């Protein structure tokens, strides 16, 4: 089982014991409002959860549970998910509202990107964020993503981003310098 460690976080594949907090997080209408999706019931959450686990078992990477390294508290999720409608793997991350503003999103995102580019030889990764979700947009920009569009599936308000392996290598995994 693959685990990614950061200074404060442990990202690991989902385990069956993670389902109840997963269902609660995906059933939260406040969190879902930032993704243009509706809150899920337990059956819908179960389908997504099982899909995440199956994808990880098949490919060795994917969506992961984000845990606090010292306390093992459930913070949220972060990882890669293949989207046919984007024709690429896309970065996904969601933190429970109680953990917003602590820098955990960027820390988790950087760990996932390092694994994707360094261990799994990705050439690029895409991401999608709602334009009103400025926290998410800032995380993507700080991680080095470049905006490549302002609509997704014909819906305006989605901002589409991409990070290439070349940009990742040039930055050394750090955000690009601004104003240079």
C-alpha positions as CSV (number, residue, x, y, z in Angstrom):
1,X,0.0,0.0,0.0
2,X,1.4,3.3,-1.1
3,X,1.6,6.2,1.4
4,X,2.8,9.7,0.8
5,X,4.2,11.6,3.7
6,X,4.6,15.4,4.1
7,X,5.7,17.4,7.0
8,X,2.2,17.4,8.6
9,X,0.2,15.0,6.5
10,X,-0.1,11.3,5.5
11,X,-1.9,10.5,2.3
12,X,-2.9,6.9,1.9
13,X,-5.3,4.8,-0.2
14,X,-8.8,4.7,1.1
15,X,-9.7,1.8,3.5
16,X,-13.1,0.5,4.2
17,X,-13.0,2.1,7.7
18,X,-12.9,5.5,5.9
19,X,-16.3,5.2,4.3
20,X,-18.4,6.9,7.0
21,X,-16.3,10.1,7.0
22,X,-16.0,9.9,3.2
23,X,-19.8,9.8,2.9
24,X,-20.2,12.6,5.3
25,X,-17.8,14.8,3.4
26,X,-19.4,14.0,0.0
27,X,-22.8,14.6,1.5
28,X,-21.9,18.1,2.7
29,X,-23.7,20.7,0.5
30,X,-21.2,23.5,1.4
31,X,-18.2,21.5,0.1
32,X,-20.1,20.3,-3.0
33,X,-21.1,23.9,-3.8
34,X,-17.4,24.5,-4.6
35,X,-17.4,21.7,-7.2
36,X,-20.6,22.3,-9.1
37,X,-21.9,19.0,-7.9
38,X,-24.8,18.1,-5.6
39,X,-24.4,16.6,-2.2
40,X,-24.3,12.8,-2.4
41,X,-26.5,10.3,-0.5
42,X,-24.8,7.3,1.0
43,X,-25.5,5.1,-2.0
44,X,-23.9,7.6,-4.4
45,X,-21.0,8.1,-2.0
46,X,-20.5,4.3,-1.8
47,X,-20.3,4.1,-5.6
48,X,-17.7,6.8,-5.8
49,X,-15.7,5.4,-2.8
50,X,-15.7,1.9,-4.4
51,X,-14.6,3.4,-7.7
52,X,-11.7,5.3,-6.0
53,X,-10.6,2.1,-4.3
54,X,-10.8,0.0,-7.5
55,X,-8.9,2.5,-9.5
56,X,-6.1,2.7,-6.9
57,X,-5.9,-1.1,-6.7
58,X,-5.5,-1.3,-10.5
59,X,-3.1,1.6,-11.2
60,X,-1.2,2.1,-7.9
61,X,-2.3,5.7,-7.6
62,X,-5.4,7.7,-7.4
63,X,-7.6,9.4,-4.8
64,X,-6.2,9.2,-1.3
65,X,-7.4,9.9,2.2
66,X,-5.6,12.9,3.7
67,X,-4.8,12.4,7.4
68,X,-3.0,14.5,10.0
69,X,0.3,12.8,10.5
70,X,0.4,13.1,14.3
71,X,-3.2,12.6,15.2
72,X,-4.5,10.5,12.2
73,X,-7.4,12.9,12.1
74,X,-9.4,12.7,8.8
75,X,-8.8,16.0,6.9
76,X,-10.1,15.3,3.5
77,X,-8.9,13.8,0.2
78,X,-6.5,14.4,-2.6
79,X,-5.3,12.6,-5.7
80,X,-5.7,11.9,-9.3
81,X,-8.8,10.7,-11.1
82,X,-9.2,9.9,-14.8
83,X,-11.9,12.0,-16.5
84,X,-12.9,10.9,-19.9
85,X,-14.5,14.3,-20.4
86,X,-11.1,16.0,-19.8
87,X,-9.2,13.2,-21.7
88,X,-6.7,13.2,-18.9
89,X,-6.0,12.6,-15.2
90,X,-7.2,15.4,-13.2
91,X,-6.1,16.6,-9.7
92,X,-8.9,16.5,-7.1
93,X,-8.8,17.7,-3.6
94,X,-11.4,18.4,-0.9
95,X,-10.7,19.4,2.7
96,X,-13.3,19.4,5.4
97,X,-14.2,23.0,6.2
98,X,-12.8,22.7,9.7
99,X,-9.3,22.3,8.1
100,X,-9.4,25.2,5.7
101,X,-6.8,28.0,6.0
102,X,-4.0,25.8,7.3
103,X,-2.1,25.2,4.0
104,X,-3.1,21.5,4.0
105,X,-4.4,21.6,0.4
106,X,-1.2,22.8,-1.1
107,X,0.9,20.5,1.0
108,X,-1.3,17.5,-0.1
109,X,-1.4,18.7,-3.8
110,X,2.4,19.0,-3.9
111,X,2.8,15.4,-2.6
112,X,0.4,14.0,-5.2
113,X,2.1,15.9,-8.0
114,X,5.6,14.8,-6.9
115,X,4.4,11.2,-6.9
116,X,2.6,11.6,-10.3
117,X,5.6,13.2,-12.1
118,X,8.5,11.5,-10.3
119,X,7.2,7.9,-9.6
120,X,4.5,7.5,-12.3
121,X,6.0,9.4,-15.2
122,X,3.0,11.6,-16.0
123,X,3.6,14.1,-18.8
124,X,0.8,16.5,-17.6
125,X,-2.0,16.7,-15.2
126,X,-5.1,18.8,-15.5
127,X,-7.4,20.4,-12.8
128,X,-10.7,22.1,-12.8
129,X,-12.0,24.7,-10.3
130,X,-15.0,26.9,-10.1
131,X,-14.2,30.5,-10.7
132,X,-15.8,31.5,-7.4
133,X,-13.7,29.1,-5.4
134,X,-10.7,31.4,-5.1
135,X,-9.1,29.2,-2.4
136,X,-8.9,26.4,-4.9
137,X,-7.7,28.6,-7.7
138,X,-4.9,29.9,-5.5
139,X,-3.8,26.4,-4.6
140,X,-3.6,25.4,-8.2
141,X,-1.6,28.5,-9.1
142,X,0.7,28.1,-6.2
143,X,1.3,24.5,-7.3
144,X,2.4,25.7,-10.7
145,X,-0.7,25.1,-12.8
146,X,-1.5,27.4,-15.7
147,X,-5.0,28.3,-16.7
148,X,-5.9,26.9,-20.1
149,X,-9.6,27.6,-20.3
150,X,-12.6,29.2,-18.7
151,X,-15.3,26.7,-19.4
152,X,-15.7,22.9,-19.0
153,X,-18.3,20.7,-20.7
154,X,-19.7,23.9,-22.1
155,X,-20.4,25.3,-18.6
156,X,-18.9,28.8,-18.1
157,X,-17.5,29.4,-14.6
158,X,-15.2,26.4,-14.6
159,X,-11.5,27.3,-14.9
160,X,-9.4,24.6,-16.5
161,X,-5.7,24.3,-15.6
162,X,-2.8,22.2,-16.6
163,X,0.7,21.4,-15.2
164,X,3.2,19.8,-17.5
165,X,6.1,17.7,-16.6
166,X,8.5,20.3,-18.1
167,X,7.0,23.0,-15.9
168,X,7.3,20.8,-12.9
169,X,10.9,20.0,-13.6
170,X,11.8,23.7,-14.2
171,X,10.1,24.7,-10.9
172,X,11.7,21.8,-9.0
173,X,8.3,21.1,-7.7
174,X,7.9,24.6,-6.3
175,X,5.6,27.3,-7.6
176,X,6.9,29.5,-10.4
177,X,8.4,32.9,-9.6
178,X,5.9,35.7,-10.0
179,X,6.6,39.0,-11.5
180,X,9.9,38.0,-13.0
